[in-house]
Every structure is written in C-alpha cells, then in structure tokens.
Amino acid sequence: MKNSKNAGAGPFSFAKGEKRMRLLLSGLFIAATFLVYGQNEVINEAEVERIERFLSSDELKGRRTFSPEIDKAAAFIAAELNAAGLESWNGSGSFLQSFAMIQPKFISAGGVLDGEVVETKNIIAVTSAAELTISEKSGYEKVRINDGASLITEARKLIHAKKNIIALVGTGHAPSFSRLTGLKRGIFKSDNSVVFVLTDKDPATYSFNVKHEITEQKLANVVGVIPGKSRKEEYVIFSAHYDHVGIGKAVNGDSIYNGANDDAAGTTAIIMLARYFKAIGGNERTLVFAAFTAEEIGGYGSQYFSRQLAPEKVAAMFNIEMIGTESKWGKNSAFITGYEKTDMGKILQKNLEGSNFTFYPDPYPGQQLFYRSDNATLARLGVPAHTISTAKMENEPHYHKPSDEIGTLDLKNMTEIIRAIAVSSRSIVAGKDTPTRVNVEELR
C-alpha cells in the first residue's frame, strides 16, 4: 500500500516510475479499472452520498427492526434495485423476501407414552402452532438423542431439518433438558414442529397436546438478482444489514441512533455494486444482492436467507459492514474477517495488483468478528463467506451512538472502497477464480 501522500489520488493511482510497466503487465486490472471509471462512473460519490443520506436520515428513526421506518428503508432499497434493472429472488415478483418470526408463550403441555402419563416438565415443543395435538398416527419421524450426545447441537439440527419430529431425549440429559426452552426464542414461522420428550422409552403409541400463545412478527430482507450466464447455478452474494437500533437514550439531546456507518454504509455499497455489475454485464455466475434485516437483534435476516439456498452452490459471499470511516491503516484499505480461513482474500488482492488499495487480514482476531456478522451462518456451512470492514474496533467513537451520522463518514474514501470491492471481485464473478471452502471441522 502506498503511503498517505498518494492517498488523495484514489486507490487506482500508480507511482510515476512504475506506471508504464504496471499498465502493460496488468491487463485484467486495466480492464476492470476502465469498467469502474467507465459507464458514466457508475460508482460515484454523489450517488453514494444520496443513498447514504436517506438511509441514515432522522426520517428513518434508526431503522429499528419491526418499526414502520425499517419498512420505509426496505421500500427504498427495493426501489433502487428495481431501478438498477435487477430481478427478484426465484422470480417471486418482489424484492422483499418476507418471513415471520414467532414468539410463543407457553400455556400447557400433556402427553402419554404407551399409556403412561408424561410430566409437563418433560415435554418441550418448538412449534408455530397455537395448539399442537399429535399421536403416533400423525406421521412424525421418531428420533433419539442419546446420553452423551450434545443436546443443544442435536436439537438445533432437528429444528432446522424442516420435518415433523418426535425427539426422544435420554434421561441422562435431565439436568439440561430445560435449556431446550431457549430454542423457542427467535424461531421462524414454520409448518413443522419438533416435540422433545425426556424419556428412555421407545414408545409404540403416544399422544401429546401442547398449547402456546403465539405472537407473530413480520420481517423482510431485500434481495435482488443478476442471473449468470454459463454458471447460472453458482452464486456470488454481496450483502449488508440495513437495520439498526432505532431510538434510545438521548445524548446531548439526540435520541435517534442513525446507524450511518452501521450499516447504512454497507447497504449503500450493495446498491452501488448492484448498479455496477448490472451496467457492465458479463457475469458468468449469478449475483445476489441482499440487504438483511434484524442483524442487531440476533442476525435473523441472514439466517433466514441462508436457509433458502444450498450452501454448496455459493461460490463466495462478500458481506460489507461499517466501511464509512478510515481503517487503522488509513485511506484506501479495509480488512477481511477470517482472512486465513480461505484464499478469498488473496484472490481479491491479486485482482487489485498495481493499485493503491490493500485488503488486510482482520487485526482484531480476539474479538471473533468472523462469527459476529451476517457472513457467519453460511461460513459455518463451509461457504467462503467473509465480512469486509474498516471499523477500528479499539476506537470507533460513534459505534451504537446517536452521533453515528453521515457527517462522521469519509464518503470519498467509502466510494473508493466500494470500487475496490467491485474490481477485486471480478474474477470470482466471472467464474475464473473459486475461493477455497471454509474447513467446517475447524469451526467446531
């Protein structure tokens, strides 16, 4: 990376003595650079500011999940993707990927195994149904979680299996059985139910009746697609979260937590990248641009999205989080979480050869950032899914404060970062490079 005296020229400036040689030897970079600065400068600071200014405006009141204002933000993002000429996910006709979350309040539970009554405390149902009545004739798959197995891990697998299941939990898990109630928090609305029963029996007959008071809350990701050509069934995802924390404790008379950097900045990048790749065309892989909801309250938007596609079909995921301020290395730089887990970072830097921009490994490994953003769900499934950020984790004075407003951002540098992501990703988009997968065994 060049020193700061060259930073003002932008990341694609060349040192005078090297310019001719670099131009001759870096044909791919020249073409990509031309495409960035051509097309009437698709990625430009004026448009970055326009989009960022709206998303972080007081009008949206901090884009809190479940608020009317986050719906306004979603409508704005959808309109931008539509104007860019993108298609909807799976031909749905809408850029809104709508889903619902369920908050169940337990009322009662009763059951019988082979004629023997089961105590209420030994029955836990994860269900979206207000009243669930089943028996051995209901077609539920019977599964056992043996003593010695990881109860929570195995239970999560069953909940995610999209099946109706009776899970017979060995009595060796009695001390921790009640922990399964925690799995009822933050569940997606589903037609499937899993009933956990603490027992060592393998019953031939059974019956259960479980009642909850169900509260349903609706959410929506915003997703647009540019279909690929020769490798249409392979996906490259560009993502960010568009929610923030809403209105909170006032600081100096300001109670709106605008979330300009977190993560209106990343959402702005997604919109600009969608425009760019639609304008230049030629993507061999299908490109997916996703703005996730509910990151701040548990990453539910990205979790739902990740379950809608087969992870083996995802070639790469570029998650973009907090790129509005300079990184610890200054301008024209950013870091990649989990850099060492795949060779994706090396591919990106190769595509930037000859430029003044540098992607660095995550300098904050102790903070486990790789697992704390919307890339994590797919990364745990082996996808080379990384987050690109400039956040100075030891010193971000506006993080989750009302002062996280557009005036604190370096929009020029942010624009250059978006351009760098566009250029660095092109060989993956074109199907010429495929990053190595995350070793799932190392994550366990």
C-alpha positions in Angstrom: 0.0 0.0 0.0 1.3 3.5 -0.9 1.8 6.0 1.9 -0.6 8.7 2.7 0.9 11.3 0.4 -0.5 9.4 -2.5 -3.9 8.7 -0.9 -5.7 11.7 -2.3 -5.3 10.4 -5.8 -7.6 7.4 -5.1 -6.7 3.7 -4.8 -6.2 3.2 -8.5 -3.3 5.7 -8.9 0.2 4.4 -10.0 3.6 5.6 -9.0 5.1 7.5 -11.9 8.2 5.3 -12.3 6.0 2.2 -12.4 3.1 3.3 -14.4 4.1 2.1 -17.8 5.2 -1.3 -16.7 2.2 -1.8 -14.5 -0.2 -0.9 -17.3 1.5 -3.4 -19.6 1.6 -6.2 -17.1 -1.8 -5.9 -15.5 -4.3 -6.3 -18.3 -7.1 -7.6 -16.1 -6.7 -4.8 -13.7 -6.7 -2.2 -16.6 -10.0 -3.7 -17.9 -11.6 -3.7 -14.5 -10.4 -0.2 -13.8 -11.8 1.1 -17.1 -15.1 -0.6 -16.3 -15.2 1.1 -12.9 -14.5 4.6 -14.2 -16.4 4.0 -17.4 -20.1 3.5 -17.6 -20.5 7.2 -16.6 -18.7 6.4 -13.3 -21.5 4.1 -12.1 -19.9 4.1 -8.6 -19.6 7.7 -7.8 -19.5 9.8 -4.7 -22.6 11.9 -5.4 -24.8 8.7 -5.6 -23.1 7.2 -2.6 -24.0 10.3 -0.6 -27.6 10.4 -1.8 -28.3 6.8 -0.8 -26.4 7.0 2.5 -28.0 10.3 3.4 -31.5 8.8 3.1 -30.8 5.6 4.9 -29.2 7.4 7.8 -31.7 10.2 7.9 -33.7 11.2 11.0 -36.8 10.3 9.0 -36.0 6.6 9.3 -35.5 6.9 13.1 -32.7 4.5 13.3 -34.3 1.7 11.3 -35.3 -0.4 14.3 -36.4 -4.0 13.5 -40.3 -4.3 13.4 -40.7 -0.5 13.1 -42.6 1.4 10.3 -39.4 3.2 9.5 -37.5 0.0 8.6 -40.3 -0.8 6.2 -39.6 2.6 4.6 -35.9 1.7 4.3 -36.8 -1.7 2.7 -39.1 0.0 0.2 -36.3 2.5 -0.7 -33.7 -0.3 -1.2 -36.2 -2.4 -3.3 -36.9 0.7 -5.5 -33.1 1.2 -6.0 -32.6 -2.5 -7.0 -35.6 -2.3 -9.3 -34.3 0.9 -10.9 -30.9 -0.8 -11.5 -32.7 -3.5 -13.5 -32.3 -6.4 -11.2 -34.6 -9.4 -11.0 -36.4 -10.7 -7.9 -35.3 -13.8 -6.0 -36.7 -17.0 -7.5 -38.9 -15.0 -9.8 -41.2 -14.0 -6.9 -42.0 -10.7 -8.4 -41.0 -8.8 -5.3 -37.6 -7.7 -4.0 -38.9 -8.2 -0.5 -38.0 -11.6 0.9 -40.7 -11.7 3.6 -40.8 -14.0 6.5 -42.2 -14.1 10.1 -40.8 -14.8 13.5 -42.8 -16.4 16.3 -42.8 -15.6 19.9 -44.5 -18.5 21.8 -45.7 -18.1 25.4 -46.1 -21.5 27.0 -49.6 -22.3 28.3 -49.7 -26.1 28.9 -48.4 -29.5 27.8 -49.5 -33.0 28.4 -48.6 -36.4 26.9 -48.8 -40.2 27.2 -46.2 -42.8 26.2 -47.5 -46.4 25.9 -50.3 -45.5 28.3 -48.0 -43.8 30.9 -48.5 -40.1 31.6 -45.6 -37.8 30.9 -44.9 -34.9 33.3 -45.3 -31.5 31.8 -41.7 -30.5 32.7 -40.5 -33.4 30.4 -42.2 -32.1 27.3 -40.9 -29.1 25.2 -42.3 -28.3 21.8 -40.8 -26.0 19.3 -43.7 -25.1 17.1 -45.6 -22.2 15.4 -48.9 -23.8 16.2 -51.1 -22.3 19.0 -52.3 -25.8 19.7 -50.5 -28.9 18.7 -52.2 -32.3 19.0 -50.4 -35.3 17.7 -50.1 -39.1 18.1 -48.2 -42.0 16.5 -50.7 -41.7 13.6 -49.7 -38.1 12.8 -46.7 -39.1 10.6 -44.0 -37.7 12.8 -40.5 -39.0 12.5 -39.2 -40.6 15.7 -35.6 -39.6 16.6 -33.5 -40.4 19.7 -30.9 -38.1 21.3 -28.8 -40.5 23.3 -27.0 -39.8 26.6 -23.5 -38.4 25.8 -24.6 -36.5 22.6 -24.6 -32.7 22.6 -28.2 -32.0 23.4 -28.4 -28.4 22.1 -26.4 -29.2 19.0 -28.5 -32.2 18.1 -31.7 -30.3 19.0 -30.8 -27.5 16.6 -30.2 -29.9 13.8 -33.7 -31.3 14.3 -35.3 -27.9 14.3 -33.5 -26.9 11.1 -34.4 -30.2 9.4 -37.8 -28.9 8.2 -39.5 -32.1 9.4 -42.2 -33.0 11.9 -40.2 -34.9 14.6 -40.7 -36.6 18.0 -37.3 -36.4 19.7 -36.8 -38.9 22.5 -34.2 -37.4 24.8 -32.3 -39.8 27.0 -32.7 -39.2 30.8 -29.0 -38.6 31.1 -29.8 -35.2 29.8 -32.3 -34.5 32.6 -30.1 -31.7 34.2 -30.0 -29.7 31.0 -33.3 -30.7 29.4 -35.0 -27.4 30.4 -32.4 -25.5 28.3 -34.3 -26.6 25.2 -36.9 -23.9 26.0 -34.3 -21.4 24.9 -34.6 -22.7 21.4 -38.2 -21.4 21.2 -36.9 -17.8 21.3 -36.4 -16.2 17.9 -37.9 -19.0 15.7 -39.1 -18.7 12.2 -42.7 -19.4 11.4 -42.8 -22.9 10.1 -45.3 -25.6 9.2 -43.1 -28.1 11.0 -42.9 -28.9 14.7 -40.4 -30.7 16.9 -41.6 -32.2 20.2 -38.8 -33.1 22.7 -39.7 -35.7 25.3 -37.4 -36.7 28.2 -37.6 -40.5 28.3 -35.7 -43.7 27.8 -38.7 -45.4 26.3 -39.2 -46.2 22.6 -43.0 -46.0 22.6 -45.2 -47.8 20.2 -48.0 -45.4 21.0 -48.0 -41.8 22.1 -50.1 -38.7 22.2 -49.3 -35.0 23.0 -51.2 -31.8 23.3 -49.2 -28.6 23.7 -50.6 -25.1 23.8 -48.9 -21.7 23.4 -50.0 -18.1 23.0 -48.4 -17.2 19.6 -47.2 -13.7 18.7 -46.2 -13.4 15.0 -43.9 -10.6 13.8 -43.2 -10.0 10.2 -39.8 -9.0 8.7 -38.3 -8.7 5.2 -34.9 -9.0 3.7 -34.4 -7.1 0.4 -32.9 -9.3 -2.3 -32.2 -8.7 -6.0 -30.5 -10.9 -8.6 -28.5 -10.6 -11.8 -28.7 -14.1 -13.4 -25.4 -15.6 -14.5 -24.6 -16.9 -18.0 -22.5 -20.1 -18.2 -22.5 -20.8 -14.4 -26.0 -19.7 -13.6 -26.4 -22.2 -10.7 -23.4 -20.8 -8.9 -24.0 -17.8 -6.7 -21.8 -14.9 -5.6 -23.5 -12.9 -2.8 -23.0 -9.3 -1.8 -24.7 -8.4 1.4 -25.1 -6.0 4.3 -27.7 -5.4 7.0 -30.0 -2.4 6.8 -31.5 -2.4 10.3 -30.1 -0.5 13.2 -31.2 0.0 16.9 -33.8 2.8 16.5 -34.4 5.4 19.2 -32.7 5.2 22.5 -31.2 7.1 25.4 -30.7 10.7 24.4 -27.1 12.0 24.2 -26.8 15.8 24.0 -30.4 16.0 23.2 -30.3 13.5 20.3 -32.1 10.2 20.7 -32.0 8.9 17.1 -29.4 6.2 16.6 -29.0 6.8 12.8 -26.6 4.0 12.1 -24.8 5.8 9.2 -21.8 3.6 9.4 -23.5 0.6 11.0 -24.7 -0.4 8.5 -26.2 2.2 6.1 -22.7 2.3 4.7 -22.7 -1.4 3.8 -26.2 -1.2 2.4 -25.2 1.8 0.2 -22.4 -0.4 -1.1 -24.7 -3.2 -2.0 -26.9 -0.8 -4.1 -23.9 0.7 -5.8 -22.4 -2.7 -6.6 -25.7 -3.9 -8.0 -25.8 -1.0 -10.3 -22.2 -1.5 -11.4 -22.5 -5.2 -12.2 -25.8 -4.7 -14.0 -24.2 -2.0 -16.1 -21.1 -3.9 -17.1 -22.8 -7.3 -17.6 -20.8 -10.4 -18.4 -21.2 -12.1 -15.0 -20.9 -15.9 -15.6 -22.1 -16.6 -12.0 -25.5 -15.5 -10.7 -25.1 -12.4 -8.5 -27.3 -11.9 -5.4 -27.5 -8.6 -3.6 -29.1 -8.9 -0.2 -29.9 -6.3 2.4 -30.6 -8.2 5.7 -33.0 -7.2 8.5 -32.7 -8.0 12.2 -28.9 -8.2 12.4 -28.8 -6.1 15.5 -31.2 -8.4 17.4 -29.7 -11.7 16.5 -28.8 -12.0 12.8 -32.2 -13.4 11.9 -32.4 -11.9 8.4 -29.2 -13.6 7.3 -30.1 -16.8 9.0 -33.4 -17.0 7.1 -31.8 -16.0 3.8 -29.1 -18.7 4.2 -31.7 -21.4 4.6 -33.2 -20.6 1.2 -30.3 -21.8 -0.9 -27.9 -24.7 -1.0 -24.6 -23.7 0.6 -22.6 -25.8 -1.9 -23.9 -23.6 -4.7 -22.5 -20.4 -3.1 -19.0 -19.7 -4.6 -18.4 -16.7 -2.3 -20.1 -14.2 0.0 -19.0 -10.5 0.3 -20.6 -9.2 3.5 -20.0 -5.5 3.9 -20.1 -3.9 7.4 -19.1 -0.4 8.5 -16.9 0.9 5.7 -17.7 4.6 6.2 -14.6 5.5 8.2 -10.9 5.0 7.6 -9.4 1.7 8.7 -6.5 1.6 11.2 -4.1 1.8 8.2 -5.7 4.9 6.8 -7.4 5.5 3.4 -7.6 3.0 0.6 -7.6 0.0 2.9 -10.0 -2.4 4.6 -9.8 -5.7 6.4 -11.4 -9.1 5.8 -12.6 -11.2 8.7 -11.5 -14.8 8.7 -8.8 -14.0 6.1 -6.8 -17.1 6.9 -9.8 -19.5 6.6 -10.0 -19.4 2.8 -7.9 -18.0 -0.1 -10.5 -15.5 -1.0 -8.6 -12.5 0.4 -5.6 -13.5 -1.7 -7.7 -13.6 -4.8 -9.1 -10.1 -4.1 -5.7 -8.7 -3.5 -4.4 -10.3 -6.7 -7.1 -8.6 -8.7 -6.0 -5.3 -7.2 -2.4 -5.7 -8.2 -1.0 -2.4 -9.3 -3.5 -0.4 -7.4 -3.1 1.7 -4.3 -5.7 -0.3 -2.3 -4.9 -3.1 0.2 -7.1 -5.7 1.9 -5.6 -6.7 5.2 -6.3 -9.7 7.5 -8.6 -9.0 10.4 -6.4 -7.2 13.0 -8.8 -8.0 15.8 -8.9 -11.8 16.0 -9.6 -11.8 19.7 -13.0 -10.2 19.0 -14.2 -13.1 16.8 -15.6 -10.8 14.2 -15.8 -13.6 11.7 -18.6 -15.1 13.8 -20.4 -11.9 14.7 -21.7 -10.6 11.4 -24.1 -11.8 8.7 -21.4 -13.9 7.0 -21.3 -16.4 9.9 -24.3 -18.6 9.0 -23.0 -19.5 5.6 -19.4 -19.6 6.8 -20.3 -22.3 9.3 -21.6 -24.3 6.4 -18.3 -24.1 4.5 -19.0 -21.2 2.3 -16.1 -18.7 1.7 -18.2 -16.0 3.4 -16.3 -13.0 4.8 -17.0 -9.6 6.1 -15.2 -6.6 4.7 -14.9 -3.7 7.1 -12.8 -0.6 8.1 -14.1 -0.5 11.7 -11.4 0.5 14.2 -12.7 -1.8 16.9 -10.4 -0.3 19.5 -11.6 3.2 18.7 -15.0 3.8 17.0 -16.3 6.7 18.9 -19.7 6.7 17.2 -20.5 3.0 17.4 -24.1 2.4 18.6 -24.4 6.1 19.5 -26.7 8.9 18.2 -23.6 10.5 16.7 -23.3 7.8 14.1 -24.5 10.2 11.4 -23.5 10.9 7.8 -21.3 13.8 8.9 -18.9 11.4 10.6 -18.2 9.5 7.4 -15.5 9.9 4.8 -17.7 9.5 1.7 -14.8 9.8 -0.8 -12.9 7.0 0.9 -16.1 5.0 1.2 -16.6 5.3 -2.6 -13.1 4.1 -3.3 -13.7 1.1 -1.0 -16.8 0.2 -3.0 -14.9 0.5 -6.2 -12.1 -1.7 -4.8 -14.7 -4.4 -3.9 -16.1 -4.2 -7.4 -12.7 -4.7 -9.1 -11.4 -7.2 -6.6 -14.4 -9.5 -7.0 -14.5 -9.6 -10.8 -12.6 -12.8 -11.4 -14.9 -14.6 -8.9 -17.9 -13.1 -10.6 -16.6 -14.1 -14.0 -16.0 -17.7 -12.8 -12.3 -17.5 -13.3 -11.5 -17.9 -9.6 -13.2 -20.0 -7.0 -12.2 -19.4 -3.4 -11.4 -22.4 -1.2 -14.1 -23.5 1.3 -14.1 -22.9 5.0 -12.9 -26.0 6.9 -16.1 -26.7 8.9 -14.3 -29.1 11.2 -12.1 -26.3 12.4 -15.1 -24.3 13.4 -16.5 -26.9 15.8 
